[in-house]
Amino acid sequence: MADLTPSFWGWGFEERFPDAAAVASLARRVSAALGVDAPAPRPLPRLADAALPEPRAEVPPELAAFCARDREARVRHTYGKSYRDQVRGFAGDFRGAPDLVALPRSEDEVARVLEWASREGVAVIPFGGGTSVTGGVEPDVGPGYRAALSLDVKGLAAVREVDPVSRAARIQAGATGPAIEAGLAPHGLTLRHFPQSFELSTLGGWIATRAGGHFATVTTRIDDLVESVRMWTPRGAFETRRLPASGAGPSPDRLVLGSEGALGVVTEAWVRVQPRPRFVASATVHFDGFLRGAEAVRAIAQSGLHPANCRLLDPGEAFVNAVAADGHAVLLLAFESADHALQPWIERALAIAAEHGASCREGPVLREGEAAPAARDRAVESASWRSAFLAAPYLQSALVSLGIVADTFETACTWDRFPALHEAVTASVSDALQRACGAGAVTCRLTHVYPDGPAPYYTFVAPGRAGAELEAWSAAKRAASEAILAHGGTITHHHAVGRLHAPWYERERPELFARALGAAKAAVDPAWILNPGVLVVRGRDG
Ligand SMILES: Cc1cc2nc3c(=O)[nH]c(=O)nc-3n(C[C@H](O)[C@H](O)[C@H](O)COP(=O)(O)OP(=O)(O)OC[C@H]3O[C@@H](n4cnc5c(N)ncnc54)[C@H](O)[C@@H]3O)c2cc1C
């Protein structure tokens, strides 16, 4: 990927952006789905036209070897990849660019940045792959800082050590998904953590945001894969002990997981790895209704079977992802193992699904011992689903280029609350889109499932009105977040809090927890320079 150019405003690489014919075809599909005229393609923005202010700080001599303040570096570190970020990037609006960008090559250089910034009152925003969808990397730090510096950890990207006995690996925080898998492959191992942003996001970013991978049960999030972690703070190293488990008080790992760059810079972690799977059993199952399918998924999640993939798509999702066009909800089910064949597991899961009215039009597919395609390719079972899954982020950027309002959001709730939450979320987002845009569609899939509840993931699409796209998006986002909170969900199952979810996160967490977190921040970051405004607010929480 070294020869590809990362997009400065949209997802992925410029060379992989859908071509004109693909964008035109997308416009026709949107027009048919929403019952509106096909939107006209707009020319893609040029980096040379990006508008940003002069930097407010010079590169200090002690950081000169790895710090920059040129336009391109600042533009590329202004935003993550949320819908809102992409709309502003597409418009060339980079007025919130960081003043400086540091690319440390060692933990010592990370320490030097934090020392200098603490002394000078400069805000520091840790930056991994820059794929945040919640405003986590945006240097919107409020008043009280002399400047803002984006601290990009991608220079720390090595797989340092592998312990084949305990099956763990020590990996630096800036390693992206492909770099991690490439470093583990010679050992026959995999981390088996495959978020949709896998190509560009980093281990440190996953840890800082408690990212969710592709797998539906058991090890759903990076939390489950972290054995120990090392974070550099303005007060020095915060390193936890390598342990399979511990009951020694509140877990220090848990203070780092989800800390979103507000407590320190994760520099490396020991993560739990495993052999690449050799056995895969998969099936595609159809249901007459989404909630009927959800009942089956609940029964499977409570059966102790632990499928690797148990992804229920509502009819709209099934249609868009080309897995069914006949109005059925579709369950993509798969088991995988490095150790044993899985026929009894998939057959029992299919029997449970059948008890809930499922039809399985083709029997399960059983595979064994194939020469190693990436574990991720095997895990994402249906080929059409897989290609749709990987193309989706590019299509979202193409939708932005067409002026379409298009975003996703996710939550988790207990099973007893799911039907009411789903109904309320779908109705209130549809209503918000109807009011703002005159039309709109909301679809849902269950991405992760637990014995006590699902994690539903929603997508909405609506015809934007030129210049009012962000207003419409904001109304839909607000409607979704209010409905989620009112019906007992969480503001995020895995996308993190960032700046975008702060108002709802603050209502979700216990008040005393906010103060405890504020005290923790004051202990490790006394000058309050790390990602200000994220998770805790100075003067209010600590
Ligand atoms: C197309 C697309 C698909 C996505 N799919 C998924 C998905 O399947 N699952 C999922 O969970 N998320 C997903 N996301 C969201 C995003 O990829 C995750 O939040 C991811 O974990 C961010 O990793 P990153 O390296 O890009 O971090 P960044 O975006 O660079 O940073 C995210 C946050 O972590 C902090 N941070 C980053 N690195 C460090 C570090 N080393 N130390 C301390 N703090 C740090 C930042 O300050 C920021 O607050 C998706 C996003 C996009 C655009």
The ligand as a MOL file (V3000), in Angstrom:
LIG
                    3D

  0  0  0     0  0            999 V3000
M  V30 BEGIN CTAB
M  V30 COUNTS 53 58 0 0 0
M  V30 BEGIN ATOM
M  V30 1 C -14.9950 2.9700 7.4480 0
M  V30 2 C -14.8340 2.8010 8.9140 0
M  V30 3 C -15.0960 1.5650 9.4800 0
M  V30 4 C -14.9590 1.4090 10.8650 0
M  V30 5 N -15.1740 0.1710 11.4050 0
M  V30 6 C -15.0360 0.0050 12.7320 0
M  V30 7 C -15.2560 -1.2760 13.3190 0
M  V30 8 O -15.5470 -2.2570 12.6350 0
M  V30 9 N -15.0990 -1.3760 14.6600 0
M  V30 10 C -14.7500 -0.3100 15.4260 0
M  V30 11 O -14.6230 -0.4570 16.6350 0
M  V30 12 N -14.5530 0.9100 14.8940 0
M  V30 13 C -14.6670 1.0800 13.5720 0
M  V30 14 N -14.4370 2.3160 13.0330 0
M  V30 15 C -14.0110 3.4250 13.8970 0
M  V30 16 C -12.4700 3.5000 14.0460 0
M  V30 17 O -11.8420 2.8080 13.0100 0
M  V30 18 C -12.0560 2.9180 15.3810 0
M  V30 19 O -12.4810 3.7870 16.4060 0
M  V30 20 C -10.5500 2.6570 15.5250 0
M  V30 21 O -10.3200 1.9610 16.7200 0
M  V30 22 C -9.7170 3.9170 15.5120 0
M  V30 23 O -8.3640 3.5370 15.3610 0
M  V30 24 P -7.3070 4.5710 14.7670 0
M  V30 25 O -5.9720 3.9400 14.8700 0
M  V30 26 O -7.7200 5.0290 13.4490 0
M  V30 27 O -7.4150 5.7200 15.8490 0
M  V30 28 P -7.6080 7.2810 15.6040 0
M  V30 29 O -8.7970 7.5310 14.7850 0
M  V30 30 O -6.3330 7.8550 15.1580 0
M  V30 31 O -7.8950 7.7430 17.1020 0
M  V30 32 C -9.0790 7.3700 17.7680 0
M  V30 33 C -8.9960 7.8340 19.2230 0
M  V30 34 O -7.9610 7.1320 19.8830 0
M  V30 35 C -6.9330 8.0190 20.3190 0
M  V30 36 N -5.6670 7.3410 20.0170 0
M  V30 37 C -5.2480 6.8570 18.8310 0
M  V30 38 N -4.0480 6.2620 18.9840 0
M  V30 39 C -3.7140 6.3780 20.2890 0
M  V30 40 C -2.5970 5.9710 21.0740 0
M  V30 41 N -1.5730 5.2950 20.5590 0
M  V30 42 N -2.5960 6.2780 22.3960 0
M  V30 43 C -3.6250 6.9500 22.9550 0
M  V30 44 N -4.6950 7.3560 22.2630 0
M  V30 45 C -4.7490 7.0710 20.9480 0
M  V30 46 C -7.1400 9.3060 19.5610 0
M  V30 47 O -6.6860 10.4220 20.2860 0
M  V30 48 C -8.6440 9.3060 19.3740 0
M  V30 49 O -9.2810 9.7920 20.5320 0
M  V30 50 C -14.5660 2.5000 11.6630 0
M  V30 51 C -14.2860 3.7370 11.0700 0
M  V30 52 C -14.4270 3.8800 9.7040 0
M  V30 53 C -14.1190 5.2140 9.0850 0
M  V30 END ATOM
M  V30 BEGIN BOND
M  V30 1 1 1 2
M  V30 2 1 2 3
M  V30 3 2 2 52
M  V30 4 2 3 4
M  V30 5 1 4 5
M  V30 6 1 4 50
M  V30 7 2 5 6
M  V30 8 1 6 7
M  V30 9 1 6 13
M  V30 10 2 7 8
M  V30 11 1 7 9
M  V30 12 1 9 10
M  V30 13 2 10 11
M  V30 14 1 10 12
M  V30 15 2 12 13
M  V30 16 1 13 14
M  V30 17 1 14 15
M  V30 18 1 14 50
M  V30 19 1 15 16
M  V30 20 1 16 17
M  V30 21 1 16 18
M  V30 22 1 18 19
M  V30 23 1 18 20
M  V30 24 1 20 21
M  V30 25 1 20 22
M  V30 26 1 22 23
M  V30 27 1 23 24
M  V30 28 2 24 25
M  V30 29 1 24 26
M  V30 30 1 24 27
M  V30 31 1 27 28
M  V30 32 2 28 29
M  V30 33 1 28 30
M  V30 34 1 28 31
M  V30 35 1 31 32
M  V30 36 1 32 33
M  V30 37 1 33 34
M  V30 38 1 33 48
M  V30 39 1 34 35
M  V30 40 1 35 36
M  V30 41 1 35 46
M  V30 42 1 36 37
M  V30 43 1 36 45
M  V30 44 2 37 38
M  V30 45 1 38 39
M  V30 46 1 39 40
M  V30 47 2 39 45
M  V30 48 1 40 41
M  V30 49 2 40 42
M  V30 50 1 42 43
M  V30 51 2 43 44
M  V30 52 1 44 45
M  V30 53 1 46 47
M  V30 54 1 46 48
M  V30 55 1 48 49
M  V30 56 2 50 51
M  V30 57 1 51 52
M  V30 58 1 52 53
M  V30 END BOND
M  V30 END CTAB
M  END
